[in-house]
Amino acid sequence: MRTAYQIVADHYAASSRHDLDGMLADLAPDAQWIEMETSAYAGTHVGRAQIIARVFQPIGEQWEGFAFTLERLVDGGSTVVAIGHYSGTFKATGKPMRARVTHVWDVEGGKVRRFEQFADTLALERATR
């Protein structure tokens, strides 16, 4: 079985290929995806359908070239922490954005059970004005 670290690394490899199915391949059916309270996509989204509808679909509709660049991946056993930044251009304003971000992943039994995002939401918001 792949380690939690490998599962998360595989998610980011799929992200860099713009492969949403690959990114979400290891989600548990009841996985919790938590976006920052001050984010445009704020909340706890449960399961693949909610995560796509409330996070990835709006990001794709609203941003051009939205990406997460991984700078460091920290192996904490069943908890893995990713540190990096988001970038992209908000379509409605044409303004670019770069925001620091940390993702915390909890993996059990080969499945992602929980994801939590900590991001510079002000940097994201500034691009939308």
C-alpha positions in Angstrom: 0.0 0.0 0.0 1.2 3.5 -0.8 2.1 5.7 2.1 0.2 8.9 3.0 3.1 10.9 1.7 3.0 9.1 -1.7 -0.8 9.6 -1.9 -0.4 13.3 -1.4 2.6 13.6 -3.7 0.5 11.8 -6.4 -2.3 14.3 -5.9 0.1 17.2 -6.6 1.6 15.3 -9.6 -1.9 15.0 -11.0 -2.6 18.7 -10.3 0.5 19.7 -12.3 -1.0 17.7 -15.2 -4.4 19.3 -14.7 -5.9 15.9 -14.1 -8.8 16.4 -11.7 -9.7 12.7 -11.6 -6.2 11.8 -10.6 -6.2 14.6 -8.0 -9.3 13.1 -6.3 -8.6 9.4 -7.0 -7.7 8.7 -3.4 -10.5 10.5 -1.6 -12.6 8.6 0.8 -16.3 8.7 -0.1 -16.9 10.9 3.0 -13.7 12.9 2.8 -13.9 16.4 4.3 -12.4 19.2 2.3 -12.0 22.4 4.4 -11.5 25.8 2.8 -10.5 28.8 4.9 -13.4 30.7 6.5 -12.5 33.9 4.6 -12.1 32.2 1.2 -14.6 32.6 -1.6 -15.0 28.8 -1.4 -15.2 28.6 2.4 -16.7 25.7 4.3 -16.4 22.0 4.9 -17.3 20.2 1.7 -17.9 16.5 2.1 -17.4 13.9 -0.7 -16.2 14.2 -4.2 -19.4 15.7 -5.7 -19.5 18.6 -3.2 -15.7 19.2 -3.5 -15.9 19.5 -7.2 -19.1 21.6 -7.3 -18.1 24.0 -4.5 -14.3 24.3 -5.0 -12.8 23.0 -8.3 -15.7 24.0 -10.6 -15.9 27.6 -9.4 -12.1 27.9 -9.5 -12.1 26.7 -13.1 -14.8 29.1 -14.0 -13.4 32.2 -12.3 -9.6 31.8 -12.7 -7.3 31.6 -15.7 -4.2 29.4 -15.1 -5.0 28.8 -11.4 -2.3 26.6 -10.0 -0.7 25.4 -6.8 3.1 25.3 -6.8 4.4 22.9 -4.2 7.6 24.1 -2.5 7.8 21.6 0.4 6.1 18.4 1.4 6.4 17.3 5.1 5.9 13.7 6.0 4.2 13.4 9.4 3.1 9.7 9.0 -0.7 9.7 8.5 -0.6 13.6 8.3 1.2 15.3 5.5 1.7 19.0 5.2 2.2 20.8 1.8 3.6 24.3 1.7 3.6 26.4 -1.4 1.6 29.1 -3.3 -1.4 29.6 -5.5 -1.2 31.7 -8.6 -3.5 32.6 -11.4 -5.5 35.5 -13.0 -9.0 36.4 -12.0 -11.0 36.4 -15.2 -13.5 39.1 -14.3 -10.8 41.7 -13.4 -7.7 40.4 -15.3 -5.7 40.8 -12.1 -3.0 38.3 -11.3 -2.6 36.7 -7.9 0.1 34.9 -5.9 -0.8 33.7 -2.4 1.0 31.6 0.2 -0.8 28.5 1.2 -0.4 25.4 3.5 -2.5 22.2 3.0 -2.8 19.7 5.8 -3.8 16.2 4.7 -5.0 13.3 6.9 -4.8 9.9 5.3 -6.1 6.6 6.7 -6.3 3.2 5.1 -5.0 4.5 1.8 -7.7 7.2 1.5 -7.7 10.9 2.1 -10.1 11.5 5.0 -9.5 15.2 5.5 -7.9 18.1 3.8 -7.6 21.6 5.3 -6.4 24.7 3.6 -4.6 27.7 5.2 -4.2 30.5 2.7 -3.5 34.2 2.3 -7.1 34.9 1.4 -6.5 38.6 1.2 -4.1 38.1 -1.7 -6.8 36.0 -3.4 -9.5 38.6 -2.7 -7.4 41.5 -4.0 -7.4 39.9 -7.5 -11.2 39.9 -7.5 -11.6 43.7 -7.0 
